[in-house]
Amino acid sequence: MEIIGKLMQILPKQSGESARGTWVRGGFVIETQEQFPKMVAFTMFGEDRAAMIEGIPIGTQINVHFSPESREFQGRWYTDLRCFRVDTFVPAQQAPGFQQPAAAPAPMAPQQPAQAAPDFATAPQQQAPAADTQMAVDDDLPF
């Protein structure tokens, strides 16, 4: 999975010893670029992965490739978003001839009041066809 967001914070590295040897865990937080932005924290295990984020300045737009993993402990579930790759985000190149949409349009000037509607009472009236004449009007209605 991947997500794009602005790098907000780099979390301090943690390390320790286990039966398999020394481990290192790093992490960072991004803010998504949606209508309602969300803060999302990621973890990275291993010295090489934890070092991936160190050279990227705070506020940079990044593309994060991650894998969600959940585990159960004493009846409760915990979820990690494990990052395995980080790229700085570069918007796709525009096609030739494509123009960037203009900024939001300026507010429109108030509309002029509409002209008075014609007075239908004084308009000439058409006479209705006589009842005994057959209607020869083809009005394209299905009924």
N, C-alpha and C positions, 0 to 999 in steps of 0.2 A: 504494500500500500504506500501511497505517498500523499503528502500534504504540503502546501506552500504557506509560508508565514514569515513574519518579521522576528528576527532573533531578539529576545528581550533580556535574557539572563543566561549566563553560563554557571552551572552549579559546581561547587568544589568537588574535586576528586576524592574518592574514598578508596582505601585499600585495606587488605587484611590477609591472613593466612588461613588456608583450609587444608584438608587432607590431600587435595590435588596440587597445592602450591600457593603462590602469591596471586591474589586477584586485585584488579583495579576496576573501579566503576566511576563513570563520569555521567554528566547529564546537562541538559539545557532546557530552556522554556522558550516557546514561540507564541506569537499572537497571530491568530488566523485573520485573513482579510475578507471577512464576510459582512453581511449587514449587521449582525450582532457578533462582534469579534469574541473569540474564546482563547483563553490561555491554555496551552497544552504542554505538558512536561514529558520529556523523553529520557531514557537511560541508555548508556552504552557500556558494554562490558569488554574489558581488554584494554591494554595500554595503547595499542594502535588506534582503536576506535575512539577512545576517550580523547586522543590528541587531534582527531579530525576537526573538532569545533574550535580549537584554541586560536587559530589564525584568522577567524572570521570576526569582524568588528560588530559590536552591538548595534542593532538597528538595520542590519543587512537583510534583504529579502532572500530566504533560502528555501530550497526544495528538499524535504526530508523523506527518505525512504525508510520505512519501519515495518515491524511485525508485531501485532498485538499478541500478548501472551497472558493467560490467566491461570491462577493456581488457587487451590483451596487450602486453608489452614484453620483448624479448629472450627469448622462450620462456616467460615467466612471466606469470601472470594476476593482476591487481589489481582489487579490487572496492571501490567507493565507495557509500555510502548517502547520496544527495543529498536533503537535506531541502528541501521547497518550502513547507511550512506547519506552524506550531506553534500548538496551542490548549491552554489549561489544561483539564485533564480535570475534568468535573463529572459524577458518577454520575447515571444516568437517574433521573428522579423516580419515586417509588413510586406505584403505583396506590392509589386510595382503598380503605381497608379492609385493605390489605396490612400485615401485621405483620412487623417485622424478626425473623429467627430468633434465638432465645435463645442466649446464650453456651454454651460447651461444658458439658454436664451435669456435675454434681458426681459424684465417684466414688461408686459404690453401696456400701451397707453390706454386709458379708459375709453371705452367704446362711445361713439356718438349715439344719441338717442335715435331710435329707429323712426323712419318717416311714418306718418299716420297711415293706417290701413285704408284702402279704398272703401268707400261707402257702398256696400252692395245693395242697399235699399234703393238707390237711385240708378243702379245699373240696369240696362235693358234686360227684360226677362224673356227667355225663350219659351215658346209654347210647348206643352207636352204633346206627344203624338196622340192622335185620336185612338180610343180604345178599340175601334173596329179595324184599324189598320194593323197589318202583321208587322212585327218588329223584324227589321232586316239588319239589325246591328249584330256583328260578329265580334264579341268582346273577349275571346280567348280564355274565358274562365272555364274550369273543368266541371262546373255544375250549373 
